[in-house]
Amino acid sequence: MQSPFDGLTLLDYAINASLIVSNVALQKQDKAGLMTFADTVHDRLPAERKATQMNKILEVLYQQTTDFKESSYEALYIQVKKHITQRSLLVIYTNFETVTSMRRQLPYFQQLAKSHLVLVVFFENTAIRALLEGESRTTEDIYQKTIAEKFYYEKEQIVKELEKYGIKALLTSPANLTINTLNRYLSYKSRGLI
């Protein structure tokens, strides 16, 4: 989540999206809360719909930094199971690069999805997309494009694999993260899924 994109980190984009989605959820009379985690769950703000909730969310998110530790989805699962008893939309911002890395976490997503609507949001590598859209003129260009296609295909496979198990997935560029996440929330709400 520390990777840079247009002067911000992926964590910054996730924080901005969380603020917007939380604000819209509160305006729609839904509850909003959050958990932040890396190797352990760092912060837990129970979901509420009070007028002061947005300020609490802002305070927690303002303090977030990346500590470069491997994320423990097991710790997240334990805390969610313990503290979130009502069916909820769980938006999990992460950044898987390979199907193998996602599969290691899949059992936790599956357990969460038994009680909640889980949306795993991860980031498209825009540099790879630019390589794919560019013209190949040399052998090196062709080689780089072939490697880029492999990485792009891998991200698409992660989406398919998650959805195969009933877990919603959103692969998006950082620039479109907020609008795409918000659209998913509004879509799920209009369809009565949450």
C-alpha positions in Angstrom: 0.0 0.0 0.0 3.1 2.2 0.1 3.5 2.2 -3.7 3.3 5.7 -5.2 0.9 6.9 -7.9 0.6 10.5 -9.0 2.1 11.9 -5.8 0.1 9.8 -3.4 0.5 6.3 -2.0 -2.1 3.5 -2.5 -2.8 3.8 1.2 -3.7 7.5 0.6 -6.1 6.5 -2.2 -7.7 3.9 0.1 -8.1 6.4 2.9 -9.7 8.9 0.6 -12.1 6.3 -0.8 -13.0 5.2 2.7 -13.8 8.7 3.8 -16.1 9.3 0.8 -17.9 5.9 1.0 -18.3 6.3 4.8 -19.8 9.8 4.3 -22.2 8.6 1.7 -23.2 5.6 3.8 -23.9 7.8 6.8 -26.0 10.2 4.6 -28.0 7.1 3.5 -28.7 6.3 7.1 -26.3 3.3 7.1 -23.8 2.7 9.8 -20.1 3.2 9.1 -17.0 2.0 10.9 -13.6 0.7 10.2 -10.7 -1.6 11.1 -7.1 -1.0 10.1 -4.6 -3.9 10.1 -1.2 -5.1 9.0 0.3 -8.0 11.0 -2.4 -7.3 13.7 -5.5 -5.2 13.9 -4.4 -1.7 14.8 -7.6 0.3 15.0 -11.2 -0.7 15.4 -14.0 1.8 15.3 -17.4 0.2 15.7 -20.0 1.0 13.1 -22.5 3.7 14.1 -24.7 6.3 12.4 -24.2 9.1 14.9 -23.5 12.6 13.7 -20.0 12.5 15.3 -19.0 9.2 13.5 -17.5 10.9 10.4 -15.1 12.9 12.7 -14.1 9.7 14.5 -13.4 8.0 11.1 -11.4 11.0 10.0 -9.3 10.9 13.1 -8.5 7.2 12.8 -7.7 7.4 9.1 -5.5 10.5 9.5 -3.1 8.6 11.7 -2.6 5.7 9.3 0.8 4.8 8.0 2.3 1.8 6.3 4.5 -0.3 8.5 5.7 -2.7 5.8 4.6 -5.8 7.7 2.8 -8.6 6.0 -1.0 -8.3 6.4 -2.6 -10.9 8.7 -6.0 -11.7 7.3 -6.4 -14.2 10.1 -6.2 -11.3 12.6 -8.7 -9.4 10.6 -11.1 -12.4 10.5 -10.8 -13.0 14.3 -11.6 -9.4 15.0 -14.5 -9.2 12.6 -16.0 -12.5 13.9 -15.7 -11.2 17.5 -16.9 -7.6 17.0 -19.2 -7.5 13.9 -22.3 -9.6 14.5 -24.7 -7.9 12.1 -24.4 -8.7 8.4 -22.3 -5.9 6.9 -20.5 -4.8 3.8 -16.8 -5.3 4.4 -14.6 -3.4 2.0 -11.1 -4.7 2.2 -8.4 -2.6 0.5 -5.3 -4.6 -0.4 -2.9 -5.2 -3.2 -2.4 -8.7 -4.4 0.0 -9.2 -7.3 -0.4 -12.9 -7.8 -3.1 -15.6 -7.6 -0.9 -17.5 -5.3 -0.7 -14.7 -2.8 -4.4 -14.2 -2.8 -5.1 -18.0 -2.4 -3.1 -18.0 0.9 -5.8 -15.5 2.2 -8.8 -17.1 0.5 -9.9 -19.2 3.5 -10.2 -16.0 5.6 -12.2 -14.3 2.8 -14.5 -17.3 2.5 -15.1 -17.4 6.3 -15.9 -13.7 6.3 -18.2 -14.1 3.3 -20.3 -16.6 5.2 -21.7 -13.8 7.4 -21.0 -10.6 5.4 -20.9 -9.2 1.9 -17.1 -9.0 1.2 -15.7 -6.7 -1.4 -11.9 -7.1 -1.9 -10.5 -4.0 -3.6 -7.1 -4.1 -5.1 -5.1 -2.0 -7.5 -4.5 -2.2 -11.2 -0.9 -1.4 -12.1 -1.3 1.5 -14.4 2.3 1.3 -15.7 1.5 -2.2 -17.0 -1.7 -0.9 -18.6 0.3 1.8 -20.4 2.8 -0.8 -21.6 0.0 -2.9 -23.0 -1.6 0.0 -24.8 1.7 1.3 -26.2 3.0 0.3 -29.6 5.8 -2.3 -29.9 8.6 -1.4 -32.2 11.5 -3.4 -31.1 12.2 -6.9 -29.8 12.6 -5.5 -26.3 9.2 -3.7 -26.6 7.6 -7.1 -27.5 9.4 -8.8 -24.6 8.2 -6.1 -22.1 4.7 -6.3 -23.5 4.6 -10.0 -23.2 5.7 -9.8 -19.5 3.1 -7.0 -18.9 0.4 -9.2 -20.4 1.3 -12.0 -17.9 1.0 -9.6 -14.9 -2.2 -8.1 -16.2 -3.7 -11.5 -16.8 -2.7 -12.5 -13.2 -4.7 -9.6 -11.8 -7.8 -10.6 -13.9 -7.4 -14.2 -12.6 -7.5 -12.9 -9.0 -10.9 -11.3 -9.7 -12.3 -14.5 -11.3 -10.9 -16.7 -8.5 -12.5 -14.5 -5.8 -15.8 -14.3 -7.5 -15.8 -18.1 -8.1 -16.1 -18.3 -4.3 -18.8 -15.7 -3.9 -16.4 -12.9 -2.9 -16.9 -9.6 -4.7 -13.8 -8.2 -6.2 -12.9 -4.8 -7.6 -9.7 -4.3 -9.7 -9.3 -0.6 -10.3 -6.7 2.1 -11.0 -5.9 4.3 -8.0 -7.3 7.3 -9.8 -10.7 5.6 -10.1 -10.7 3.9 -6.7 -13.2 6.3 -5.0 -15.8 6.4 -7.7 -15.6 2.6 -8.4 -15.9 1.7 -4.8 -18.7 4.2 -4.2 -20.6 2.8 -7.3 -20.2 -0.7 -5.9 -21.6 0.3 -2.5 -24.6 2.1 -4.2 -25.2 -0.9 -6.5 -25.2 -3.3 -3.5 -27.6 -1.0 -1.6 -30.0 -0.6 -4.5 -30.1 -4.3 -5.0 -30.8 -5.0 -1.3 -27.6 -6.9 -0.7 -26.8 -4.8 2.4 
